[in-house]
Structures are given as structure tokens and as C-alpha cells.
Amino acid sequence: MNVFDFVKSINDKHDLGLSQEEIESQYQPWIVNKALSFTPDTLLFANLMNRYSFLPKRVQFQFFMTGVPKGRRYGKWLKKEKPEADIEFLKNHYNINIMRAEEMLDLISPEQLNIIKEMKGGKS
């Protein structure tokens, strides 16, 4: 069973036919809450369940099944933007990972970056 089967079940209001033990073992509250937080009509439900995350998983699932209205929802998942040319340049020049290059880009000024590029022979 996929975690998104739970989200689809909540949105479509169809029973998965799982026992309470199966729900407890397969339900992943964090991902379901995240999926439901991307649409305006389910955002408050997800926020409320985040506040009561200590409840058993089956209770959380039942709350969504009874509270969220039936309907198709297509919330767009946020994705990390692709690295910019400056981040790629720093990554390759200093042989560091993207996270370190992003940190470095936050610390240096554009003038300093241009000086590094000129020393390397890159475009400014």
C-alpha cells in the first residue's frame, strides 16, 4: 500500500478495507498532512492534525475521512529550484557539494564572485 493511496482514499471517500492494525503500520501522518496542506480547502485540516500529531494513526486517518469533503484535489508539490550557474561554478571550482556552494554564495558578494571567476577565467 502506497502512502498516496491514503490521500486518494481521503479525497474520494472510499474505504481501503484495512484493519486498524494495518492502518497503524502503513499510515504515514507526516506525508499525508503535507499532501493535504497544498490545497486551500484541506490546509486547516492538515494544520489541526499537525497540532495533534500525538494521536494514534488510525484516529488521524479517521479524522480526515470524516472531516475532509469529497473532491478531486491537485496540490502542486514544492520542488527545490535547479542550481543557478553561480552555484554550479562554485561547486566545480572548489570541488564542494551544492549545499556548501549555496552557503558560500550567501556569504560572498557579487564582486567577490566576479573576482573568483576572473581568476579562473570564467564569465563574469
Phi, psi and omega in degrees: 000131180271150179296329180285345171294326176293317179296317179296321178296320178295316182289321183270348181061041174247143184283136179277346180073029180261149175282169181296325179292321178293322177296315180300325184274333187253340182286130180244096187302321185298315182287321178297316178299319179296316180297321181281346181278353182274353178241143185298326184281347178244359182299315182292327176297314180295319179296317179297319181288332173296324179291330181249043183292348180283348179292154177301151183300321181294327178290320178297315179297317180295323177301314179293320181297322182270333186267321184283127179292151180293140178165159177277132180229133180233078177278133181277125178287136178284136178235150179293137179293152178292148182300142177283169181297323180294321179294317178297319179299311180297321180299314182285322183293316183261000180055055180235168180279171185297320181298316178294322179295322177295318177297318180295320180296327176290333185271333182259156180274163176300327178294318178295322178296319178296322178296318179297318179295320180293321178296323180280336182095017180270178179283146178255000000 
